[in-house]
Amino acid sequence: PFLIRLFPSLLNKFVYLNFLSFPFFVDFRRPELLVNNTISLYLTTEPGITVGIWHTVPGSRGAEAQGKDQRWYEEALADAHPVIIYLHGNGGTR
């Protein structure tokens, strides 16, 4: 308790473990290797800030998504299907 009082940031590191990336040795910039029908995109929210996102189409459109490029995934966002946003936390991974 004394060390935690002196170093509160130490507590954050051990409680949240945000310095670890799990699974280990995985390239999160290539989601198609981890999750089917998924592509990595980047959005510029304001000057100097870029947010990385994964776009995964529903399983019902999986066969249609096979072999498609980024443009197809971007157009799929504009159709009538709902979009679910999952905020993963602060671990630095998606």
C-alpha positions in Angstrom: 0.0 0.0 0.0 2.8 2.4 0.7 4.3 2.0 -2.8 0.9 2.5 -4.4 0.5 5.7 -2.4 3.8 7.0 -3.7 3.3 5.7 -7.3 -0.4 5.7 -8.2 0.4 5.2 -11.9 1.9 1.9 -10.9 -1.5 0.7 -9.7 -3.0 1.6 -13.1 -0.4 -0.5 -14.9 -1.1 -3.6 -12.8 -4.9 -3.2 -12.6 -5.5 -2.5 -16.3 -2.4 -4.1 -17.8 -2.7 -1.7 -20.8 1.0 -2.3 -21.6 0.3 -5.9 -22.7 -1.0 -6.8 -26.2 -2.9 -10.0 -26.2 -2.7 -12.3 -28.2 1.1 -11.9 -28.4 2.9 -11.4 -31.7 -0.2 -10.6 -33.8 -0.2 -7.9 -36.4 -3.4 -6.0 -35.6 -3.0 -4.0 -38.9 -4.0 -7.1 -40.8 -7.4 -8.2 -39.3 -8.2 -10.5 -42.2 -5.7 -12.9 -40.7 -7.7 -13.0 -37.4 -11.3 -12.4 -38.3 -13.2 -13.3 -41.4 -14.7 -10.5 -43.6 -12.8 -7.8 -41.8 -10.7 -4.9 -43.1 -8.6 -2.2 -41.3 -9.5 1.4 -42.0 -8.2 4.7 -40.7 -10.3 7.8 -40.0 -9.0 11.3 -39.5 -11.2 12.8 -36.8 -9.5 16.2 -36.6 -6.2 17.5 -37.9 -3.4 15.4 -36.5 -5.6 12.7 -35.0 -6.1 9.4 -36.8 -8.2 6.6 -35.4 -7.8 3.0 -36.6 -10.9 0.9 -37.0 -11.9 -2.5 -38.1 -14.9 -3.0 -40.3 -16.4 -6.4 -40.1 -19.4 -7.2 -42.3 -22.1 -9.6 -40.9 -21.9 -13.3 -41.6 -24.9 -13.1 -43.9 -22.8 -11.0 -46.3 -19.6 -13.1 -45.8 -19.7 -14.8 -49.2 -20.3 -11.5 -50.9 -17.3 -9.9 -49.1 -14.8 -12.5 -50.2 -12.0 -10.9 -52.2 -13.4 -7.4 -52.1 -11.3 -4.3 -51.7 -11.5 -1.3 -49.3 -13.9 0.5 -51.6 -16.5 -2.3 -51.3 -16.2 -2.2 -47.5 -16.7 1.6 -47.5 -19.8 1.3 -49.7 -21.1 -1.4 -47.4 -21.2 1.1 -44.6 -23.7 3.2 -46.5 -26.3 0.5 -47.0 -29.4 0.0 -44.8 -27.7 -2.5 -42.4 -27.2 -1.2 -38.8 -23.7 -0.3 -37.7 -22.5 -1.5 -34.2 -19.6 0.4 -32.7 -17.5 -1.5 -30.2 -15.1 0.6 -28.1 -12.4 -1.8 -27.0 -10.6 0.1 -24.3 -7.1 1.5 -23.9 -4.8 -1.4 -24.5 -3.5 0.0 -27.8 -5.0 -2.9 -29.8 -8.1 -3.4 -31.8 
